[in-house]
């Protein structure tokens, strides 16, 4: 399943035709149900549906806004090694969009954003993006007798599946966009899509200063098929190209081929998502030989109060097994989403062995509460321990033990009303001996978030 490219996974309200649920990808919302003036019953509905051509109810303009406010406290980012100190700050993301539906086939979508981090000591490109263009694309879709074709050109975003390796990066403050050409063909249980792109590189000093260049590119060809009913089987090839890449054991232009396969579904109370990726190519003069696997499985006791779900997550990613051997084994997680492990940033998908049992319950309508215990090791002691997105912890490469540490995570998500959600997440990471000998300490994170969409 490709989130953000076909909107298959977006939930709909019971009255989806007249009032769609607000979605993470706002361009996937269809407000044509408000073509009838009698159905514009809420404040500002006249701005959600502005007719363009009276004879065509699928032709309209729609305005929208998304605002996310998150207060974070991180006592020891990167375990306090290498200079970062404890910090408490606000992350603010404001996005305003215009959706122009010229008819049922053509769409023009544009979104500007202003993303800031008041009070944060160290500002990076994932923290702030002051008044810039986040999305701007032209889209075409048409259904024929034997399938549907879709295409987009311009600044857009992509997110595959659980967003382990390709995501819209909703966890950090600044989401990831791509300047891209994208095409999709869907027919029955089959779907084939591909794109060529240049990931947007964010600069936060001046308005409208973001760029994309040929020095950083990502292209993909993907095939999906529904099997055994609604279960999902997919595979894709990707080419990740980045000039001037730097790893602990290799530097130079990176040309990394990725091969990925995934199987996901649910049956009889069980749910699962299994994925594996291999990577090969070159960084400078060194060959690449890297891999990763990820799994999330669970069982929901639907007949019990609060519908508890017992979950188990397991992840592994290769590290560089031997220094100066002309082979780079460090896995590149590409475009990861901060939500996959925790928002604390203590865990990255490189040189990793990770096991995480969890329990999720629903004490009230719209409320989900989860508790988890994460256990972490390195795949090899020759390589470093990494923190998000893929930064080596100084003083850990080639030293210490496989054990990295353990963490506890508590999280609650609540839907106050359609378009208004809140979340609280707390993480406590007990650092292992290797991190402590490098000068690190235990990590403590707390985040409180409120998000509204109109």
C-alpha positions as CSV (number, residue, x, y, z in Angstrom):
1,X,0.0,0.0,0.0
2,X,1.3,3.4,-1.0
3,X,0.3,6.1,1.4
4,X,0.3,9.6,-0.2
5,X,0.2,8.4,-3.8
6,X,-3.3,7.0,-4.1
7,X,-5.0,7.6,-0.7
8,X,-6.1,4.0,-0.5
9,X,-5.4,3.9,3.2
10,X,-7.2,7.1,4.2
11,X,-10.2,6.6,6.5
12,X,-13.5,8.0,5.4
13,X,-16.4,9.2,7.6
14,X,-19.8,7.7,7.3
15,X,-20.9,10.8,5.3
16,X,-17.8,10.7,3.1
17,X,-19.7,11.9,0.0
18,X,-20.8,15.2,1.5
19,X,-18.0,15.8,4.1
20,X,-14.8,13.9,3.7
21,X,-12.5,13.3,6.7
22,X,-9.5,15.6,6.8
23,X,-6.4,13.7,5.7
24,X,-2.7,13.8,6.2
25,X,-2.4,14.5,2.5
26,X,-4.9,17.3,2.1
27,X,-4.8,17.0,-1.7
28,X,-6.6,13.7,-1.5
29,X,-9.8,15.2,0.0
30,X,-12.8,15.5,-2.3
31,X,-15.2,18.3,-1.4
32,X,-17.4,18.0,-4.5
33,X,-20.2,16.7,-2.2
34,X,-20.8,20.3,-1.2
35,X,-21.8,21.3,-4.7
36,X,-25.4,21.4,-3.3
37,X,-25.6,24.7,-1.3
38,X,-28.0,23.0,1.1
39,X,-25.2,20.7,2.3
40,X,-22.9,23.6,3.2
41,X,-24.0,23.5,6.8
42,X,-20.8,24.4,8.7
43,X,-19.0,27.7,9.1
44,X,-16.8,28.6,6.2
45,X,-18.2,25.8,4.0
46,X,-18.4,28.4,1.2
47,X,-14.6,28.4,1.2
48,X,-14.3,24.6,1.2
49,X,-16.3,24.6,-2.1
50,X,-16.1,27.6,-4.4
51,X,-17.7,26.6,-7.8
52,X,-15.7,27.3,-10.9
53,X,-18.1,26.2,-13.7
54,X,-21.8,25.9,-12.7
55,X,-22.4,23.1,-15.1
56,X,-19.7,20.8,-13.6
57,X,-20.0,20.1,-9.8
58,X,-16.5,18.4,-10.0
59,X,-15.1,21.8,-10.9
60,X,-14.3,23.9,-7.8
61,X,-11.7,25.6,-5.6
62,X,-11.2,24.6,-2.0
63,X,-9.1,26.3,0.7
64,X,-7.7,24.6,3.8
65,X,-5.4,25.0,6.8
66,X,-3.4,22.6,9.0
67,X,-1.8,23.6,12.3
68,X,0.3,21.4,14.5
69,X,1.7,22.5,17.8
70,X,4.0,20.2,19.8
71,X,5.8,21.0,23.0
72,X,8.9,18.8,23.5
73,X,11.4,18.2,26.3
74,X,14.5,16.2,25.5
75,X,16.9,16.0,28.5
76,X,19.7,14.3,26.5
77,X,19.4,14.4,22.7
78,X,21.9,11.9,21.2
79,X,22.5,10.8,24.8
80,X,24.3,14.1,25.5
81,X,27.4,13.2,23.4
82,X,29.0,15.6,21.1
83,X,27.7,18.9,22.5
84,X,23.9,18.8,22.5
85,X,22.3,19.7,25.8
86,X,18.9,19.1,27.3
87,X,16.2,21.3,25.8
88,X,12.6,22.2,26.0
89,X,10.8,24.1,23.1
90,X,7.8,24.5,20.9
91,X,7.5,23.0,17.4
92,X,5.0,24.8,15.3
93,X,3.8,23.8,11.8
94,X,1.3,26.0,9.9
95,X,0.2,25.0,6.4
96,X,-2.3,26.7,4.1
97,X,-3.4,25.2,0.8
98,X,-5.4,25.8,-2.3
99,X,-7.0,22.9,-4.2
100,X,-8.2,23.7,-7.7
101,X,-10.3,20.9,-9.4
102,X,-10.6,22.0,-13.0
103,X,-12.8,19.0,-13.7
104,X,-13.0,15.3,-12.6
105,X,-9.6,14.6,-14.3
106,X,-7.4,17.7,-13.7
107,X,-6.2,19.1,-10.3
108,X,-3.8,21.9,-9.3
109,X,-2.7,21.8,-5.7
110,X,-0.5,24.3,-3.9
111,X,0.5,24.5,-0.2
112,X,2.7,27.0,1.6
113,X,4.0,26.5,5.1
114,X,5.6,28.3,7.9
115,X,7.4,26.0,10.3
116,X,9.3,27.2,13.4
117,X,10.9,26.0,16.6
118,X,10.7,28.7,19.2
119,X,13.0,28.2,22.1
120,X,15.0,25.4,20.5
121,X,18.8,25.8,21.1
122,X,20.0,23.9,18.0
123,X,18.0,24.6,14.9
124,X,18.4,22.3,11.9
125,X,16.7,21.9,8.5
126,X,14.1,19.5,10.0
127,X,13.1,22.0,12.7
128,X,12.4,25.2,10.8
129,X,11.2,26.2,7.3
130,X,10.2,29.9,7.3
131,X,7.5,30.7,4.8
132,X,8.2,28.4,1.9
133,X,6.5,26.4,-0.8
134,X,5.8,22.8,0.4
135,X,3.7,21.4,-2.4
136,X,2.8,22.6,-5.9
137,X,1.8,20.1,-8.5
138,X,-0.5,19.4,-11.5
139,X,-2.4,16.1,-11.3
140,X,-4.3,14.1,-13.9
141,X,-6.4,11.0,-13.4
142,X,-8.8,9.1,-15.6
143,X,-10.6,5.7,-15.4
144,X,-10.9,3.5,-18.5
145,X,-12.6,0.2,-19.0
146,X,-9.6,-1.8,-17.9
147,X,-8.0,0.5,-15.3
148,X,-7.2,3.9,-13.9
149,X,-4.2,6.1,-14.9
150,X,-2.9,8.8,-12.6
151,X,0.0,11.2,-13.0
152,X,1.5,14.2,-11.1
153,X,4.2,16.7,-12.0
154,X,5.7,19.2,-9.5
155,X,6.5,19.4,-5.8
156,X,4.8,16.5,-4.0
157,X,5.4,13.9,-1.3
158,X,5.6,10.1,-1.1
159,X,5.1,7.6,1.7
160,X,5.4,3.8,1.4
161,X,3.5,1.5,3.7
162,X,4.6,1.9,7.4
163,X,7.1,4.6,6.2
164,X,10.1,2.6,7.5
165,X,12.3,3.8,4.6
166,X,10.3,6.2,2.4
167,X,8.1,8.6,4.2
168,X,6.6,12.1,4.2
169,X,8.5,12.6,7.5
170,X,5.6,13.6,9.6
171,X,7.5,13.0,12.9
172,X,10.0,15.9,12.7
173,X,8.7,19.4,12.3
174,X,9.5,19.8,8.6
175,X,7.9,17.2,6.3
176,X,9.8,15.8,3.3
177,X,8.8,16.8,-0.2
178,X,10.1,15.9,-3.6
179,X,10.3,17.7,-7.0
180,X,9.1,14.8,-9.1
181,X,7.3,13.3,-12.1
182,X,5.1,10.5,-10.9
183,X,2.8,8.0,-12.8
184,X,0.5,5.2,-11.7
185,X,-1.6,2.5,-13.3
186,X,-4.3,0.5,-11.4
187,X,-6.2,-2.4,-12.7
188,X,-8.1,-4.9,-10.6
189,X,-5.7,-6.3,-7.9
190,X,-2.7,-4.8,-9.7
191,X,-1.0,-1.5,-9.3
192,X,2.2,-0.3,-11.0
193,X,3.8,3.1,-10.3
194,X,7.0,4.9,-10.8
195,X,8.6,8.3,-10.2
196,X,11.8,10.2,-10.7
197,X,12.5,12.9,-8.2
198,X,14.9,15.3,-6.5
199,X,14.3,15.5,-2.8
200,X,13.7,19.0,-1.5
201,X,16.6,20.3,0.6
202,X,15.4,22.7,3.3
203,X,17.0,26.0,4.2
204,X,15.6,28.1,7.0
205,X,17.3,31.5,6.8
206,X,15.0,33.2,4.3
207,X,11.5,32.8,2.9
208,X,11.2,30.7,-0.3
209,X,14.8,29.5,-0.3
210,X,14.3,25.7,-0.5
211,X,16.0,24.0,-3.4
212,X,16.4,20.6,-5.2
213,X,19.2,19.7,-7.5
214,X,20.6,16.9,-9.5
215,X,23.2,16.3,-6.8
216,X,20.4,14.5,-4.8
217,X,18.0,12.3,-6.6
218,X,15.6,9.3,-5.9
219,X,13.8,7.2,-8.4
220,X,11.5,4.2,-8.0
221,X,9.5,1.6,-9.9
222,X,7.0,-0.3,-7.7
223,X,4.5,-3.2,-8.3
224,X,1.7,-4.0,-5.9
225,X,-0.9,-6.8,-5.8
226,X,-3.8,-7.6,-3.5
227,X,-3.6,-11.3,-2.6
228,X,-5.8,-13.6,-0.5
229,X,-8.5,-10.9,-0.4
230,X,-7.2,-7.6,0.9
231,X,-3.7,-8.7,1.9
232,X,-0.9,-6.7,0.2
233,X,2.2,-7.9,-1.6
234,X,4.5,-5.3,-3.1
235,X,8.0,-5.0,-4.4
236,X,10.1,-2.1,-5.7
237,X,13.4,-1.1,-7.1
238,X,14.9,2.3,-6.2
239,X,17.9,4.3,-7.1
240,X,19.2,6.7,-4.4
241,X,21.9,9.2,-5.7
242,X,23.7,11.7,-3.5
243,X,26.9,13.6,-4.2
244,X,29.4,14.1,-1.5
245,X,28.0,11.5,0.9
246,X,29.9,10.8,4.1
247,X,29.9,7.6,6.2
248,X,32.3,6.5,8.9
249,X,34.1,4.2,6.4
250,X,33.4,5.8,3.0
251,X,33.1,9.2,1.4
252,X,32.2,10.3,-2.1
253,X,29.3,10.2,-4.5
254,X,26.7,7.7,-3.4
255,X,24.8,5.5,-6.0
256,X,22.7,3.1,-4.0
257,X,20.3,0.6,-5.6
258,X,17.6,-0.7,-3.3
259,X,15.4,-3.8,-3.7
260,X,12.4,-4.0,-1.4
261,X,9.6,-6.6,-0.8
262,X,6.7,-6.4,1.6
263,X,3.8,-8.6,2.7
264,X,1.0,-7.2,5.0
265,X,-2.5,-8.1,5.9
266,X,-4.9,-9.3,8.7
267,X,-7.0,-12.4,9.4
268,X,-8.7,-13.9,12.4
269,X,-7.7,-11.1,14.8
270,X,-4.0,-11.2,13.7
271,X,-2.3,-8.4,11.7
272,X,1.2,-8.3,10.2
273,X,3.5,-6.2,8.2
274,X,6.8,-7.8,7.0
275,X,9.4,-6.0,4.9
276,X,12.9,-6.7,3.7
277,X,15.3,-4.4,1.8
278,X,18.7,-5.1,0.2
279,X,21.1,-2.3,-1.0
280,X,24.1,-2.4,-3.3
281,X,26.1,0.1,-5.4
282,X,29.0,2.4,-4.6
283,X,30.0,5.3,-2.3
284,X,33.2,6.8,-3.9
285,X,35.5,3.8,-4.4
286,X,33.8,1.5,-2.0
287,X,31.1,-1.1,-2.8
288,X,27.8,-1.1,-0.9
289,X,26.5,-4.4,0.6
290,X,23.7,-3.5,3.1
291,X,20.4,-4.9,4.2
292,X,17.4,-4.5,6.6
293,X,14.3,-6.3,7.7
294,X,11.3,-5.1,9.7
295,X,8.2,-6.7,11.1
296,X,5.2,-5.7,13.1
297,X,2.8,-8.4,14.1
298,X,-0.2,-8.3,16.5
299,X,-3.3,-9.9,17.8
300,X,-6.4,-8.0,18.8
301,X,-8.8,-9.4,21.5
302,X,-11.8,-7.8,19.9
303,X,-14.3,-9.4,22.4
304,X,-12.6,-8.0,25.5
305,X,-13.3,-4.6,27.0
306,X,-11.0,-1.9,25.5
307,X,-10.1,-4.3,22.6
308,X,-6.5,-4.9,23.7
309,X,-3.9,-5.5,20.9
310,X,-0.8,-7.4,21.8
311,X,2.0,-6.4,19.4
312,X,5.6,-7.4,18.7
313,X,8.0,-5.4,16.5
314,X,11.3,-6.7,15.3
315,X,13.8,-4.8,13.2
316,X,17.4,-5.4,12.0
317,X,19.7,-3.4,9.8
318,X,23.3,-4.1,8.8
319,X,26.3,-2.2,10.0
320,X,29.8,-1.9,8.5
321,X,31.5,-5.2,9.6
322,X,35.1,-4.3,8.9
323,X,36.9,-0.9,8.5
324,X,39.0,-0.1,5.4
325,X,37.9,-3.2,3.4
326,X,36.5,-1.3,0.4
327,X,32.9,-2.6,1.3
328,X,30.4,-0.4,3.1
329,X,27.9,-2.4,5.1
330,X,26.1,0.5,6.8
331,X,22.4,0.5,5.9
332,X,21.0,3.8,4.6
333,X,17.4,4.2,5.9
334,X,16.7,6.7,3.0
335,X,13.7,8.9,4.1
336,X,12.6,7.5,7.5
337,X,9.6,8.7,9.6
338,X,10.4,9.6,13.2
339,X,7.2,7.9,14.4
340,X,8.3,4.4,13.5
341,X,10.4,3.9,16.6
342,X,9.7,6.8,18.9
343,X,9.7,10.6,18.6
344,X,12.6,10.8,21.0
345,X,15.1,10.1,18.2
346,X,17.3,7.7,20.2
347,X,16.9,4.9,17.6
348,X,17.9,4.8,14.0
349,X,17.6,2.2,11.3
350,X,21.3,1.5,10.9
351,X,23.5,-1.1,12.5
352,X,20.5,-2.2,14.6
353,X,18.9,-5.2,16.2
354,X,15.6,-4.2,17.8
355,X,12.8,-6.0,19.6
356,X,9.7,-4.2,20.9
357,X,6.7,-5.9,22.6
358,X,3.7,-3.6,23.1
359,X,0.1,-3.4,24.4
360,X,-2.5,-1.0,23.0
361,X,-6.0,-0.4,24.5
362,X,-9.0,1.8,23.7
363,X,-10.5,2.9,27.0
364,X,-12.9,5.3,25.3
365,X,-14.2,6.3,21.9
366,X,-11.4,8.1,20.0
367,X,-8.8,7.2,22.6
368,X,-5.9,4.8,22.1
369,X,-3.2,4.2,24.8
370,X,-0.1,2.1,24.1
371,X,2.8,1.0,26.3
372,X,6.0,-0.6,24.9
373,X,9.4,-1.9,25.9
374,X,12.2,-1.6,23.4
375,X,15.4,-3.7,23.5
376,X,18.3,-2.6,21.3
377,X,21.6,-4.1,20.2
378,X,24.1,-3.3,17.4
379,X,24.4,-5.7,14.5
380,X,28.1,-5.3,14.7
381,X,30.5,-3.6,17.2
382,X,32.7,-2.5,14.3
383,X,30.2,0.2,13.4
384,X,28.7,2.9,15.6
385,X,25.4,3.1,17.5
386,X,23.2,5.5,15.5
387,X,20.5,8.0,16.4
388,X,17.8,9.5,14.1
389,X,17.9,10.0,11.2
390,X,21.2,8.1,10.7
391,X,23.8,9.9,12.8
392,X,26.6,7.9,14.5
393,X,27.1,8.4,18.2
394,X,30.7,9.6,18.7
395,X,33.0,7.2,20.5
396,X,31.0,4.1,19.8
397,X,32.4,2.7,16.5
398,X,34.7,-0.2,17.1
399,X,34.2,-0.1,20.8
400,X,32.2,-1.7,23.5
401,X,29.5,-4.4,23.3
402,X,26.6,-5.3,21.0
403,X,24.0,-4.2,23.7
404,X,22.9,-0.6,23.2
405,X,20.2,-0.1,25.8
406,X,16.5,-0.4,26.5
407,X,13.6,2.0,26.6
408,X,10.1,2.3,27.8
409,X,7.5,4.2,25.7
410,X,4.0,5.4,26.7
411,X,1.7,7.1,24.2
412,X,-1.9,8.3,24.1
413,X,-3.8,9.5,21.0
414,X,-7.2,11.2,21.2
415,X,-9.6,12.4,18.6
416,X,-11.4,15.4,20.2
417,X,-13.6,16.1,17.1
418,X,-13.3,15.7,13.3
419,X,-10.1,17.5,12.4
420,X,-8.9,18.0,16.0
421,X,-6.5,15.5,17.5
422,X,-4.1,15.4,20.4
423,X,-1.2,13.1,21.5
424,X,1.1,12.6,24.4
425,X,4.3,10.5,24.2
426,X,6.9,9.8,26.9
427,X,10.1,7.8,26.4
428,X,12.8,6.8,28.9
429,X,16.0,5.2,27.4
430,X,18.4,3.4,29.7
431,X,21.7,3.7,27.9
432,X,24.0,0.7,27.7
433,X,27.6,0.5,28.9
434,X,29.0,1.4,25.4
435,X,27.1,4.7,25.3
436,X,28.1,5.5,28.9
437,X,31.8,4.8,28.3
438,X,31.6,7.3,25.3
439,X,30.3,9.9,27.7
440,X,26.6,9.4,27.2
441,X,23.7,9.3,29.7
442,X,20.2,8.0,29.9
443,X,17.6,9.8,27.7
444,X,14.3,11.2,28.8
445,X,11.7,12.6,26.3
446,X,8.2,14.1,26.7
447,X,6.1,15.4,23.8
448,X,2.6,16.9,23.9
449,X,0.9,17.6,20.6
450,X,-2.3,19.2,19.3
451,X,-3.3,19.1,15.6
452,X,-6.2,20.8,13.9
453,X,-7.2,20.7,10.2
454,X,-9.8,22.7,8.4
